[in-house]
Amino acid sequence: MMPVVREAGRIALRHFRHVKGEQKPDRSPVSEADREVERFLVREIRERYPEHAVVGEEYGESGKGSVDYEWAIDPIDGTLSFLAEMPIWAVSVGLLFENRPVLGMVYAPVIEEFYCGSEETGAWLNDTQLILDRPNPICENSPLLAFSNAWKKMRLRFPGKVWCHGSAAVHLAMVAKGTVVGTICEPPLVWDIAAAAVIARQAGADVRFLSGGAMDTRAFTGHRSPQPVVAAHPAVIDELMAMMEWL
């Protein structure tokens, strides 16, 4: 599936800087690029795995039944960044077995970063294996990634710098890369997090609900997490989470 995800990124790139945004009924942004990429991914998955279910951000669920495998697709995670012609957005494709993520691919084509991870292979960025061997310290210059309106929805006593790239998948992938202290995602949808959660965990990160328990997609309702999700190196995640309060 890696060549398929790369081709999906190339399709998105052809639209980048050349497409207008629209607003969905829930007021979230969408574009024809999102729709074309999702149609392509669904078609390719159907050809290769006709017995699997697929759920995507734009067209919902298909093939759901008694199957054990389901693909979760976010054709462009970070649509606002994409429409604003900013470089950090990604195609995110995850595979769940019995509703538990087991395989993930996150491709940010503008910056040429292809993340992938599975229980069998570990986590990778392009040709480099990702292993979190040491945590970033929490200090005044430490970078933390958060969602864009975190200041409205939570109290954050983090002493360092808080950034937002607009893509939960990329945020989690950067935790796996080891370049940030951690990330907090507002209650994500399964297609936002299924792929990147596998990558982060296989690199050695801890991925938890803000309440403290391990993030488990089997607890999602209607594809949405019941609470925010935090990811960080295991050595600092407790300290980091103690600085966060959901309002």
TAFENTA-V123602 format. One record per residue. N is the residue number from 0. RES is the residue in three letters. PSI is psi in whole degrees, 0 to 359 (NA if undefined). OMEGA is omega in whole degrees, -180 to 180 (999 if undefined). NEAR is the number of other ideal C-beta (glycine too) atoms within 10 Angstrom. Layout:
# TAFENTA-V123602
<<N RES PSI OMEGA NEAR> <N RES PSI OMEGA NEAR>>
This chain:
# TAFENTA-V123602
<<0 MET 345 -179 17> <1 MET 317 177 11> <2 PRO 327 179 8> <3 VAL 315 -180 18> <4 VAL 322 176 23> <5 ARG 319 178 14> <6 GLU 323 176 16> <7 ALA 320 176 26> <8 GLY 322 178 22> <9 ARG 323 176 12> <10 ILE 314 179 17> <11 ALA 320 -179 25> <12 LEU 327 179 14> <13 ARG 332 179 11> <14 HIS 338 -173 16> <15 PHE 128 -177 19> <16 ARG 8 -178 9> <17 HIS 21 -175 10> <18 VAL 148 178 16> <19 LYS 148 178 8> <20 GLY 157 175 15> <21 GLU 174 178 12> <22 GLN 127 178 9> <23 LYS 168 179 12> <24 PRO 330 179 5> <25 ASP 8 177 6> <26 ARG 3 176 6> <27 SER 155 -176 10> <28 PRO 155 176 17> <29 VAL 160 176 18> <30 SER 170 177 21> <31 GLU 335 177 13> <32 ALA 315 178 24> <33 ASP 314 -175 27> <34 ARG 317 -179 17> <35 GLU 318 179 19> <36 VAL 317 180 26> <37 GLU 317 178 22> <38 ARG 318 179 15> <39 PHE 312 -178 18> <40 LEU 317 180 24> <41 VAL 316 180 20> <42 ARG 315 -179 12> <43 GLU 320 178 17> <44 ILE 318 -180 22> <45 ARG 321 180 15> <46 GLU 322 -175 9> <47 ARG 324 -175 10> <48 TYR 70 -175 16> <49 PRO 341 -179 8> <50 GLU 354 -178 10> <51 HIS 152 171 16> <52 ALA 159 179 19> <53 VAL 136 172 23> <54 VAL 132 -180 22> <55 GLY 160 -177 23> <56 GLU 324 -172 24> <57 GLU 326 -174 20> <58 TYR 5 174 15> <59 GLY 213 -169 10> <60 GLU 144 174 12> <61 SER 150 178 12> <62 GLY 14 -178 18> <63 LYS 139 180 11> <64 GLY 234 -180 6> <65 SER 8 -177 5> <66 VAL 149 180 12> <67 ASP 338 -175 11> <68 TYR 137 176 17> <69 GLU 133 176 22> <70 TRP 134 179 24> <71 ALA 119 -171 26> <72 ILE 128 164 27> <73 ASP 104 -172 33> <74 PRO 322 172 29> <75 ILE 100 177 30> <76 ASP 115 -172 29> <77 GLY 43 -177 24> <78 THR 322 179 23> <79 LEU 317 176 15> <80 SER 318 178 22> <81 PHE 312 -178 27> <82 LEU 332 177 21> <83 ALA 5 179 12> <84 GLU 33 174 10> <85 MET 152 -168 15> <86 PRO 345 -173 13> <87 ILE 102 173 19> <88 TRP 167 -172 29> <89 ALA 154 166 33> <90 VAL 128 -177 31> <91 SER 125 -179 34> <92 VAL 118 179 30> <93 GLY 152 176 29> <94 LEU 129 177 22> <95 LEU 138 173 24> <96 PHE 121 -175 12> <97 GLU 43 176 10> <98 ASN 21 177 15> <99 ARG 124 -178 13> <100 PRO 130 -179 27> <101 VAL 346 -178 16> <102 LEU 136 179 23> <103 GLY 143 175 30> <104 MET 128 178 28> <105 VAL 118 -176 30> <106 TYR 117 175 24> <107 ALA 92 -168 24> <108 PRO 330 -178 20> <109 VAL 320 -180 17> <110 ILE 4 175 10> <111 GLU 48 176 9> <112 GLU 118 178 17> <113 PHE 109 178 20> <114 TYR 141 173 29> <115 CYS 156 180 25> <116 GLY 148 174 30> <117 SER 166 179 17> <118 GLU 335 -178 12> <119 GLU 326 -171 8> <120 THR 347 -172 11> <121 GLY 199 -177 15> <122 ALA 142 -177 25> <123 TRP 147 168 19> <124 LEU 112 -172 20> <125 ASN 244 -178 9> <126 ASP 13 -177 6> <127 THR 127 177 9> <128 GLN 139 -179 12> <129 LEU 121 178 22> <130 ILE 117 179 13> <131 LEU 93 -177 21> <132 ASP 341 179 8> <133 ARG 147 -180 10> <134 PRO 155 167 20> <135 ASN 136 179 21> <136 PRO 152 175 11> <137 ILE 111 -179 17> <138 CYS 186 -172 9> <139 GLU 342 178 8> <140 ASN 10 -180 9> <141 SER 138 177 19> <142 PRO 132 174 16> <143 LEU 136 177 26> <144 LEU 133 -179 25> <145 ALA 167 177 24> <146 PHE 161 -165 21> <147 SER 326 -179 12> <148 ASN 33 179 10> <149 ALA 326 -178 20> <150 TRP 339 178 11> <151 LYS 332 -167 9> <152 LYS 354 -177 15> <153 MET 160 168 17> <154 ARG 130 -176 11> <155 LEU 115 -179 15> <156 ARG 34 -179 8> <157 PHE 131 -174 18> <158 PRO 348 -174 11> <159 GLY 213 -177 16> <160 LYS 136 179 13> <161 VAL 122 -177 14> <162 TRP 162 173 13> <163 CYS 124 174 16> <164 HIS 351 176 21> <165 GLY 8 -179 18> <166 SER 113 179 29> <167 ALA 322 -180 29> <168 ALA 316 179 33> <169 VAL 321 178 26> <170 HIS 312 180 29> <171 LEU 321 179 33> <172 ALA 324 179 32> <173 MET 332 171 26> <174 VAL 316 178 31> <175 ALA 325 180 30> <176 LYS 337 177 20> <177 GLY 17 -177 19> <178 THR 352 179 11> <179 VAL 161 178 20> <180 VAL 316 -178 24> <181 GLY 190 177 31> <182 THR 153 169 29> <183 ILE 131 178 27> <184 CYS 132 172 26> <185 GLU 159 -171 20> <186 PRO 105 -172 19> <187 PRO 160 169 26> <188 LEU 158 -172 18> <189 VAL 326 180 24> <190 TRP 344 175 24> <191 ASP 329 -162 27> <192 ILE 341 -173 31> <193 ALA 312 -178 31> <194 ALA 310 -173 35> <195 ALA 332 178 35> <196 ALA 321 177 29> <197 VAL 314 -179 29> <198 ILE 313 -179 32> <199 ALA 314 -179 32> <200 ARG 319 -179 22> <201 GLN 338 174 24> <202 ALA 342 179 26> <203 GLY 4 179 19> <204 ALA 158 173 27> <205 ASP 131 180 22> <206 VAL 116 -172 26> <207 ARG 156 162 21> <208 PHE 153 -179 18> <209 LEU 335 177 20> <210 SER 342 176 11> <211 GLY 337 180 10> <212 GLY 157 179 10> <213 ALA 136 178 10> <214 MET 127 -175 24> <215 ASP 114 -179 16> <216 THR 345 176 19> <217 ARG 346 177 8> <218 ALA 356 -179 13> <219 PHE 148 177 18> <220 THR 124 -177 8> <221 GLY 37 -180 6> <222 HIS 359 -178 17> <223 ARG 141 176 12> <224 SER 145 178 22> <225 PRO 350 -177 11> <226 GLN 170 178 17> <227 PRO 160 -179 23> <228 VAL 135 -179 21> <229 VAL 140 176 24> <230 ALA 138 180 30> <231 ALA 172 173 27> <232 HIS 140 -179 20> <233 PRO 333 -177 12> <234 ALA 340 -176 13> <235 VAL 356 -171 17> <236 ILE 324 179 20> <237 ASP 315 178 12> <238 GLU 318 -179 13> <239 LEU 314 -177 23> <240 MET 332 177 20> <241 ALA 343 178 9> <242 MET 0 -174 14> <243 MET 134 176 19> <244 GLU 120 179 11> <245 TRP 133 -177 14> <246 LEU NA 999 6>>
